[in-house]
């Protein structure tokens, strides 16, 4: 019996205990968004977005209990 070959690409994005609060087109933008959330007291970090066709995209990640507040802050600070 042979085992099927495992795909290198994940089926879904898995960030462990964190959830994506935003997607940015570059690492620089993701870090700016992360810093904005941190300024408002939200624990945030960045990670790669696993999107096909857009290898430079990054996610801004927060804990689930902070996701709604992060969304509100991002809405209030974007034009």
PyMOL commands that set and color helices and strands:
alter all, ss='L'
color gray80, all
select helices_A, chain A and resi 27-39+64-76
alter helices_A, ss='H'
color red, helices_A
select strands_A, chain A and resi 18-24+44-48+58-63
alter strands_A, ss='S'
color yellow, strands_A
deselect
rebuild
show_as cartoon
